[in-house]
Amino acid sequence: MAEILIAGLSAAGHSTPMLAVAGGLAHRGDRVTVLTGPRHEAKVTALGARFHPLPADADVDDNAVLDIPGRAELTGLRRLNFDITELFIAPMPRQAAVLTEMLTQNRFDAVIVDSVFFGILPFLVGSRASIPPVLAFTSMPLMTASCDTGPAGLGLQPASGPLGRLRNRTLNAVSHKVLLGPSHRAANRRLDAMNAPRLPVFVLDAGLLADRYIVPTVPAFDYPRSDLPSHVRYVGAVQPLPTPGFRLPPWWHELDGERPVVHVTQGTVDNADLGRLLEPTIEALGGEDVLVVATTGGRDVAEIRGPLPANTYVSRYIPHDILLPKVNVMVTNGGYGAVQRALCAGVPLVVAGDTEDKPEVAGRVGWSGAGINLRTGTPTPRALRQAVRTVLQRPHYLNCARNLQAAFAQRDGVAEIAVLVDEVIAERRMKVRA
């Protein structure tokens, strides 16, 4: 039985997989403490884990993100720089202070931390002997630098030949020094202020400083890298906990008819303007022989402008574990968790996203053949209509999605993470004995 600390942010894309990991480890008998925002306290205790509150000034919450002035107007690398600096680097000192207190007062055998919970960085760049083994968990696609891939944020396809590697070296250097240079410099300024050593790697590669870097996907849904470090481990998807007690809407039986079902979502964060994807998709498919299920990610359904076509149903939220078995195509802005849940269900995709990590998610969907990457965050109704028609009519997309479904089905993300926890604990004990 191990004593494990899990530290994660409150935002749904970060907390959902971490809570699933916490539940799995607690179920096998580990003593688990979860450091996250207060709104998750009831969920944590229901899992059989202990809860420790993360102060608001050290956290990232979905609602708080939506309220940041000027953020919604940013896209691409500008948004990525903003998020890294303001959401993840700014809370670093407060997060580090909470971790210091917890590690001083408790004896943990291992720490699992969200890879953008940057309060762990002062510990990773300092003396490691005084802290437990650390496993970093990325809730985004693996975006560490490689000779075979372009820089994070551009959504470039991999290229491993001589010219491709020259392209990658050049663009990675430009990205690290110029395009995402502000984020890296901001991280080092924070570390300087905390009297901690500077990062020995680029800020988006900081997860590689951990004893294990956990990537919750399958290799078939990621770009191949000939230089992948050995402590980076693919574990398969970390499935969210089942949704109990959801009340089905009165139109649910319609989804069992002959018409294909198209689900459209803008997620729970990048949904301040439903005119970016939700509304254009509803308009695009209003005259098609399909049923459209649109979810607003918690926003009021009344915010959708214009009349709803007869073939369209809208809800604030429908759990994907309940909805996706009914879906033939999912239209999404590219949230990593939602895309992987669709692929675990064998559902092909149409992806239109240009904020946060979404260009990278969309790039992997197109590269894998499991869907169409529209390469924009504001597609036209015409482009959406044509993309949905193409995915429905060409078996290639469904076949690729089902191949990925089979790959995901062969792995249990939580179980594989438990094995990695045991590995790092055993390694540390061997070092102590030596």
Order of alpha helices (4+ residues) and beta strands (2+ residues): beta-alpha-beta-alpha-beta-alpha-alpha-alpha-beta-alpha-beta-alpha-alpha-beta-beta-beta-alpha-beta-beta-alpha-beta-alpha-beta-alpha-beta-alpha-alpha-alpha
